[in-house]
Amino acid sequence: MKFTINREALLKPLQLVAGVVERRQTLPVLSNVLMVVEAGQLSLTGTDLEVELVGRVVLEDAAEAGEITVPARKLMDICKSLPENAMIEVRQDDQKVKVKAGRARFTLSTLPANEFPSIEEEAGSISFTIGQSRLRRLIDRTGFAMAQQDVRYYLNGMLLEVSQNCLRAVATDGHRLAMCSVDADINQLQRHQVIVPRKGILEMARLLTEEEESVHIILGANHIRAKTGEFMFTSKLVDGKFPDYDRVIPKGGNKIIIGDRQELRQTFQRASILSNEKYRGIRLILSDGQLKVIANNPEQEEAEEELSLAYHGESMEIGFNVSYLLDVLSVLSGETIKMTLSDPNSSALLEESESGDSTYVVMPMRL
Protein backbone atom coordinates (compact mmCIF):
# COMPACT_ATOMS: atom_id res chain seq x y z
CA MET A 1 0.00 0.00 0.00
CA LYS A 2 1.27 3.45 -0.92
CA PHE A 3 -0.41 6.82 -1.45
CA THR A 4 0.21 10.57 -1.30
CA ILE A 5 -2.39 12.95 0.09
CA ASN A 6 -2.78 16.57 1.14
CA ARG A 7 -2.81 17.05 4.94
CA GLU A 8 -6.26 18.76 4.94
CA ALA A 9 -7.86 16.01 2.81
CA LEU A 10 -6.67 13.37 5.29
CA LEU A 11 -7.23 15.28 8.54
CA LYS A 12 -11.00 15.90 8.32
CA PRO A 13 -12.08 12.26 7.82
CA LEU A 14 -9.36 11.05 10.20
CA GLN A 15 -10.58 13.29 13.03
CA LEU A 16 -14.18 12.12 12.63
CA VAL A 17 -13.21 8.44 12.36
CA ALA A 18 -10.78 8.64 15.31
CA GLY A 19 -13.62 10.13 17.39
CA VAL A 20 -15.36 6.75 17.32
CA VAL A 21 -12.25 4.90 18.52
CA GLU A 22 -12.15 4.41 22.29
CA ARG A 23 -8.87 5.19 24.06
CA ARG A 24 -9.00 2.18 26.39
CA GLN A 25 -9.66 -0.98 24.44
CA THR A 26 -9.79 -4.65 25.34
CA LEU A 27 -8.81 -5.57 21.79
CA PRO A 28 -5.63 -3.77 20.63
CA VAL A 29 -6.88 -3.57 17.03
CA LEU A 30 -9.83 -1.42 18.17
CA SER A 31 -7.52 1.51 18.94
CA ASN A 32 -6.42 1.39 15.30
CA VAL A 33 -7.97 2.83 12.18
CA LEU A 34 -8.32 0.58 9.13
CA MET A 35 -6.84 2.12 5.98
CA VAL A 36 -7.81 0.62 2.63
CA VAL A 37 -6.60 1.88 -0.73
CA GLU A 38 -8.35 0.60 -3.83
CA ALA A 39 -9.49 2.04 -7.16
CA GLY A 40 -7.91 5.43 -6.47
CA GLN A 41 -9.77 5.85 -3.22
CA LEU A 42 -8.67 5.77 0.44
CA SER A 43 -11.17 4.61 3.05
CA LEU A 44 -10.64 5.01 6.80
CA THR A 45 -12.67 2.97 9.29
CA GLY A 46 -12.92 3.27 13.07
CA THR A 47 -15.10 1.16 15.37
CA ASP A 48 -15.69 0.29 19.03
CA LEU A 49 -17.95 -2.68 18.08
CA GLU A 50 -21.07 -0.57 18.88
CA VAL A 51 -20.48 2.26 16.43
CA GLU A 52 -18.58 2.19 13.13
CA LEU A 53 -17.63 5.10 10.90
CA VAL A 54 -16.14 4.89 7.41
CA GLY A 55 -14.72 7.98 5.69
CA ARG A 56 -13.69 8.02 2.02
CA VAL A 57 -11.27 10.29 0.18
CA VAL A 58 -10.54 10.29 -3.54
CA LEU A 59 -6.76 10.13 -4.15
CA GLU A 60 -5.57 12.52 -6.83
CA ASP A 61 -2.19 10.89 -7.37
CA ALA A 62 -1.46 7.32 -8.44
CA ALA A 63 -1.58 4.91 -5.49
CA GLU A 64 -0.77 1.28 -4.75
CA ALA A 65 -3.70 -0.75 -3.41
CA GLY A 66 -3.52 -2.46 -0.01
CA GLU A 67 -4.99 -2.51 3.49
CA ILE A 68 -3.54 -2.21 7.01
CA THR A 69 -4.48 -0.84 10.44
CA VAL A 70 -2.47 1.86 12.26
CA PRO A 71 -2.87 3.56 15.68
CA ALA A 72 -5.68 6.12 15.19
CA ARG A 73 -4.64 8.75 17.75
CA LYS A 74 -0.96 8.74 16.76
CA LEU A 75 -1.72 9.11 13.06
CA MET A 76 -4.16 11.94 13.82
CA ASP A 77 -1.68 13.72 16.11
CA ILE A 78 1.04 13.45 13.43
CA CYS A 79 -1.31 14.99 10.83
CA LYS A 80 -2.32 17.79 13.21
CA SER A 81 1.31 18.63 13.97
CA LEU A 82 2.31 19.00 10.30
CA PRO A 83 2.19 22.40 8.57
CA GLU A 84 -0.93 23.36 6.59
CA ASN A 85 -1.22 21.97 3.06
CA ALA A 86 1.75 19.65 3.61
CA MET A 87 1.83 16.66 1.26
CA ILE A 88 1.90 13.39 3.19
CA GLU A 89 3.26 10.17 1.74
CA VAL A 90 2.10 6.97 3.45
CA ARG A 91 3.62 3.62 2.54
CA GLN A 92 3.48 0.15 3.99
CA ASP A 93 6.89 -1.35 4.61
CA ASP A 94 6.64 -4.94 5.81
CA GLN A 95 5.00 -4.82 9.29
CA LYS A 96 5.30 -1.03 9.62
CA VAL A 97 3.77 2.03 8.00
CA LYS A 98 6.09 4.90 7.07
CA VAL A 99 4.70 8.43 7.00
CA LYS A 100 6.75 11.12 5.27
CA ALA A 101 6.06 14.86 5.02
CA GLY A 102 8.76 17.34 4.01
CA ARG A 103 11.79 16.41 6.09
CA ALA A 104 9.78 14.63 8.79
CA ARG A 105 9.71 10.82 8.89
CA PHE A 106 7.51 8.66 11.14
CA THR A 107 7.35 4.88 11.46
CA LEU A 108 4.13 3.45 12.95
CA SER A 109 3.38 -0.05 14.20
CA THR A 110 0.54 -1.91 12.46
CA LEU A 111 -1.85 -4.80 12.93
CA PRO A 112 -3.19 -6.90 10.04
CA ALA A 113 -6.41 -5.71 8.41
CA ASN A 114 -8.01 -9.16 8.70
CA GLU A 115 -8.07 -8.74 12.50
CA PHE A 116 -10.21 -5.61 12.18
CA PRO A 117 -13.88 -6.32 13.06
CA SER A 118 -16.62 -5.02 10.80
CA ILE A 119 -20.29 -4.65 11.61
CA GLU A 120 -22.08 -7.20 9.46
CA GLU A 121 -24.31 -6.01 6.64
CA GLU A 122 -28.03 -6.52 7.12
CA ALA A 123 -30.99 -5.71 4.94
CA GLY A 124 -32.52 -2.40 5.89
CA SER A 125 -36.26 -2.53 6.51
CA ILE A 126 -36.89 1.23 6.20
CA SER A 127 -34.85 3.82 4.34
CA PHE A 128 -35.38 7.51 3.71
CA THR A 129 -33.45 10.69 2.91
CA ILE A 130 -33.63 13.84 5.02
CA GLY A 131 -31.81 17.19 5.00
CA GLN A 132 -28.76 17.20 7.31
CA SER A 133 -29.93 20.43 8.94
CA ARG A 134 -33.28 18.83 9.84
CA LEU A 135 -31.76 15.75 11.41
CA ARG A 136 -29.26 17.97 13.24
CA ARG A 137 -32.16 20.05 14.57
CA LEU A 138 -33.88 16.93 15.93
CA ILE A 139 -30.71 15.86 17.75
CA ASP A 140 -29.84 19.34 19.05
CA ARG A 141 -33.34 19.89 20.38
CA THR A 142 -33.64 16.60 22.24
CA GLY A 143 -30.18 15.11 22.84
CA PHE A 144 -29.56 16.92 26.14
CA ALA A 145 -32.36 14.93 27.81
CA MET A 146 -30.79 11.50 27.15
CA ALA A 147 -29.76 9.64 30.30
CA GLN A 148 -26.01 9.10 30.78
CA GLN A 149 -25.52 5.87 32.72
CA ASP A 150 -28.98 4.84 33.83
CA VAL A 151 -29.58 1.23 34.82
CA ARG A 152 -32.64 1.48 32.56
CA TYR A 153 -30.28 1.08 29.60
CA TYR A 154 -32.98 1.97 27.04
CA LEU A 155 -32.95 5.57 28.42
CA ASN A 156 -29.22 5.95 27.55
CA GLY A 157 -30.14 6.77 23.98
CA MET A 158 -32.69 8.44 21.77
CA LEU A 159 -35.95 7.12 20.36
CA LEU A 160 -36.30 7.76 16.63
CA GLU A 161 -39.82 7.20 15.39
CA VAL A 162 -40.73 7.13 11.71
CA SER A 163 -44.30 7.44 10.51
CA GLN A 164 -45.96 8.76 7.35
CA ASN A 165 -44.03 11.91 6.31
CA CYS A 166 -42.75 12.50 9.85
CA LEU A 167 -39.54 11.81 11.78
CA ARG A 168 -39.71 12.27 15.54
CA ALA A 169 -36.98 12.16 18.20
CA VAL A 170 -37.70 11.61 21.90
CA ALA A 171 -35.23 11.53 24.79
CA THR A 172 -35.82 11.21 28.53
CA ASP A 173 -33.79 10.50 31.65
CA GLY A 174 -36.83 9.88 33.84
CA HIS A 175 -36.90 13.47 35.22
CA ARG A 176 -37.53 15.33 31.98
CA LEU A 177 -38.51 14.56 28.41
CA ALA A 178 -37.69 16.28 25.12
CA MET A 179 -39.54 15.65 21.87
CA CYS A 180 -39.14 17.18 18.42
CA SER A 181 -40.84 16.27 15.12
CA VAL A 182 -39.95 17.33 11.60
CA ASP A 183 -41.55 16.71 8.22
CA ALA A 184 -39.68 14.14 6.18
CA ASP A 185 -40.24 12.29 2.93
CA ILE A 186 -41.01 8.93 4.56
CA ASN A 187 -43.49 6.45 3.17
CA GLN A 188 -44.29 4.39 6.25
CA LEU A 189 -47.89 3.82 7.30
CA GLN A 190 -47.15 1.99 10.56
CA ARG A 191 -45.20 3.78 13.30
CA HIS A 192 -41.73 2.25 13.56
CA GLN A 193 -39.47 2.95 16.54
CA VAL A 194 -35.77 2.35 17.15
CA ILE A 195 -33.53 3.38 20.07
CA VAL A 196 -30.10 4.67 19.04
CA PRO A 197 -27.47 4.59 21.83
CA ARG A 198 -26.13 7.86 23.22
CA LYS A 199 -22.70 7.49 21.61
CA GLY A 200 -24.29 6.69 18.24
CA ILE A 201 -26.40 9.88 18.39
CA LEU A 202 -23.45 12.08 19.36
CA GLU A 203 -21.19 10.64 16.64
CA MET A 204 -23.92 10.91 14.01
CA ALA A 205 -24.45 14.58 14.94
CA ARG A 206 -20.75 15.28 14.29
CA LEU A 207 -21.22 14.16 10.68
CA LEU A 208 -24.05 16.56 9.93
CA THR A 209 -21.94 19.56 8.96
CA GLU A 210 -23.25 20.30 5.44
CA GLU A 211 -26.56 22.08 6.05
CA GLU A 212 -27.59 22.11 2.40
CA GLU A 213 -26.80 18.41 1.83
CA SER A 214 -28.98 15.45 2.72
CA VAL A 215 -28.29 12.25 4.64
CA HIS A 216 -29.63 8.81 3.73
CA ILE A 217 -30.85 6.79 6.72
CA ILE A 218 -31.37 3.01 6.72
CA LEU A 219 -33.04 1.35 9.71
CA GLY A 220 -32.43 -2.38 10.06
CA ALA A 221 -33.44 -4.85 12.76
CA ASN A 222 -30.26 -4.27 14.80
CA HIS A 223 -28.53 -1.28 13.22
CA ILE A 224 -29.04 2.25 11.97
CA ARG A 225 -26.92 3.40 9.07
CA ALA A 226 -26.43 6.99 7.88
CA LYS A 227 -24.73 7.87 4.60
CA THR A 228 -23.55 11.35 3.65
CA GLY A 229 -21.37 12.31 0.67
CA GLU A 230 -18.11 10.82 1.94
CA PHE A 231 -19.07 9.11 5.20
CA MET A 232 -20.97 5.99 6.15
CA PHE A 233 -21.92 5.68 9.79
CA THR A 234 -23.34 2.54 11.43
CA SER A 235 -24.52 2.11 15.00
CA LYS A 236 -26.05 -0.84 16.82
CA LEU A 237 -29.52 -0.21 18.19
CA VAL A 238 -30.52 -0.58 21.84
CA ASP A 239 -32.68 -3.65 22.35
CA GLY A 240 -35.36 -2.49 24.74
CA LYS A 241 -38.77 -0.88 25.08
CA PHE A 242 -38.84 2.91 25.29
CA PRO A 243 -41.44 4.40 27.68
CA ASP A 244 -44.75 5.47 26.12
CA TYR A 245 -43.98 9.17 25.76
CA ASP A 246 -47.64 10.06 25.06
CA ARG A 247 -48.51 9.11 28.62
CA VAL A 248 -45.74 11.31 30.04
CA ILE A 249 -46.91 14.49 28.29
CA PRO A 250 -49.26 16.29 30.72
CA LYS A 251 -52.72 17.04 29.39
CA GLY A 252 -55.24 19.57 30.60
CA GLY A 253 -52.98 21.98 32.52
CA ASN A 254 -54.96 25.16 33.26
CA LYS A 255 -52.21 27.52 34.45
CA ILE A 256 -50.57 29.01 31.38
CA ILE A 257 -47.56 31.32 31.61
CA ILE A 258 -46.29 33.20 28.56
CA GLY A 259 -42.92 34.82 29.15
CA ASP A 260 -39.92 36.26 27.33
CA ARG A 261 -37.53 33.36 26.79
CA GLN A 262 -34.28 35.28 27.25
CA GLU A 263 -35.57 37.14 30.31
CA LEU A 264 -36.67 33.89 31.96
CA ARG A 265 -33.40 32.22 31.05
CA GLN A 266 -31.31 35.01 32.57
CA THR A 267 -33.46 35.08 35.73
CA PHE A 268 -33.10 31.31 36.19
CA GLN A 269 -29.37 31.59 35.49
CA ARG A 270 -28.96 34.19 38.25
CA ALA A 271 -31.08 32.18 40.70
CA SER A 272 -29.08 29.01 39.96
CA ILE A 273 -25.91 30.64 41.37
CA LEU A 274 -27.29 30.32 44.90
CA SER A 275 -29.18 27.06 44.46
CA ASN A 276 -28.10 23.88 46.24
CA GLU A 277 -25.13 22.56 44.21
CA LYS A 278 -26.34 18.98 44.46
CA TYR A 279 -30.11 19.25 43.93
CA ARG A 280 -30.21 22.56 41.98
CA GLY A 281 -33.72 23.34 43.25
CA ILE A 282 -35.48 26.70 42.73
CA ARG A 283 -39.00 27.77 43.75
CA LEU A 284 -41.40 29.46 41.36
CA ILE A 285 -44.21 31.44 43.01
CA LEU A 286 -46.96 32.42 40.59
CA SER A 287 -49.47 35.19 41.15
CA ASP A 288 -51.52 37.38 38.81
CA GLY A 289 -49.18 38.85 36.15
CA GLN A 290 -46.09 37.99 38.16
CA LEU A 291 -43.56 35.24 38.77
CA LYS A 292 -41.23 35.22 41.76
CA VAL A 293 -38.12 33.00 41.52
CA ILE A 294 -36.40 31.98 44.77
CA ALA A 295 -33.30 29.86 45.35
CA ASN A 296 -31.43 29.07 48.53
CA ASN A 297 -28.70 26.68 49.66
CA PRO A 298 -27.39 24.99 52.85
CA GLU A 299 -25.09 27.99 53.49
CA GLN A 300 -28.26 30.04 54.19
CA GLU A 301 -27.69 32.15 51.07
CA GLU A 302 -30.69 33.23 49.02
CA ALA A 303 -31.54 34.68 45.61
CA GLU A 304 -34.92 36.22 44.84
CA GLU A 305 -36.18 37.92 41.69
CA GLU A 306 -39.57 39.03 40.39
CA LEU A 307 -40.70 39.06 36.77
CA SER A 308 -43.78 40.47 35.07
CA LEU A 309 -45.35 38.06 32.61
CA ALA A 310 -48.64 37.01 31.09
CA TYR A 311 -50.37 34.90 33.72
CA HIS A 312 -53.91 35.17 34.97
CA GLY A 313 -55.04 32.60 37.47
CA GLU A 314 -54.79 31.49 41.06
CA SER A 315 -51.51 31.68 42.97
CA MET A 316 -49.28 28.60 43.11
CA GLU A 317 -45.85 27.57 44.30
CA ILE A 318 -43.83 24.84 42.54
CA GLY A 319 -40.20 23.64 42.68
CA PHE A 320 -37.93 22.60 39.79
CA ASN A 321 -34.36 21.55 39.12
CA VAL A 322 -33.13 24.81 37.55
CA SER A 323 -30.66 22.98 35.26
CA TYR A 324 -33.55 21.19 33.54
CA LEU A 325 -35.38 24.47 32.86
CA LEU A 326 -32.20 26.15 31.59
CA ASP A 327 -31.48 23.24 29.23
CA VAL A 328 -34.90 23.70 27.62
CA LEU A 329 -34.65 27.49 27.39
CA SER A 330 -31.23 27.12 25.75
CA VAL A 331 -32.46 24.97 22.86
CA LEU A 332 -35.76 26.73 22.19
CA SER A 333 -35.51 29.58 19.71
CA GLY A 334 -38.76 31.57 19.83
CA GLU A 335 -38.87 34.97 21.55
CA THR A 336 -41.56 33.87 23.97
CA ILE A 337 -42.21 30.52 25.60
CA LYS A 338 -45.33 28.94 26.96
CA MET A 339 -45.25 26.99 30.20
CA THR A 340 -48.34 24.99 31.18
CA LEU A 341 -48.84 23.86 34.80
CA SER A 342 -51.70 22.25 36.66
CA ASP A 343 -50.61 21.78 40.30
CA PRO A 344 -47.39 21.65 42.40
CA ASN A 345 -47.09 17.85 42.00
CA SER A 346 -47.58 17.64 38.24
CA SER A 347 -45.03 18.02 35.45
CA ALA A 348 -44.66 21.28 33.54
CA LEU A 349 -45.09 21.40 29.77
CA LEU A 350 -42.80 23.85 27.95
CA GLU A 351 -43.02 24.82 24.29
CA GLU A 352 -42.56 27.77 21.96
CA SER A 353 -45.64 29.95 22.17
CA GLU A 354 -45.85 30.34 18.38
CA SER A 355 -46.51 26.83 17.11
CA GLY A 356 -43.13 25.11 17.35
CA ASP A 357 -42.06 21.55 16.53
CA SER A 358 -40.70 20.75 20.02
CA THR A 359 -42.29 19.81 23.34
CA TYR A 360 -40.60 19.52 26.73
CA VAL A 361 -41.77 18.01 29.99
CA VAL A 362 -40.02 18.73 33.30
CA MET A 363 -41.02 16.98 36.53
CA PRO A 364 -41.35 19.18 39.62
CA MET A 365 -39.25 18.61 42.74
CA ARG A 366 -40.24 18.84 46.37
CA LEU A 367 -38.38 21.59 48.18
Buried (B, 14 or more C-beta within 10 A) or exposed (E): BBBBBBBEBBBBBBBBBBBBBBEEEEEEBBBBBBBBBEEEBBBBBBBBEBBBBBBBBEBEEEBEEBBBBBBBEBBBEBBEEBEEEBEBBBBBEEEBBBBBBEEEEBEBEBBEBEEBBEBEEEEBEBEBEBBBBBBBBBBBBBBBBBBEEBEEBBBBBBBBBBBEEBBBBBBBBEBBBBBBBBEBEBEBEEEBBBBBBBBBBBBBBBBBEBEEEBBBBBBBEEBBBBBBEBBBBBBBBBEEEBBEBEEBBBEEBEBBBEBBBEBBBBBBBEBBEBBBEEEBBBBBBBBEEEBBBBBBBEEEEEBEBEBEBEBEEEEBEBBBBBBBBBBBBEBBEBEBBBBBBBEEEBBBBBBBBEEBBBBBBBBBBEB
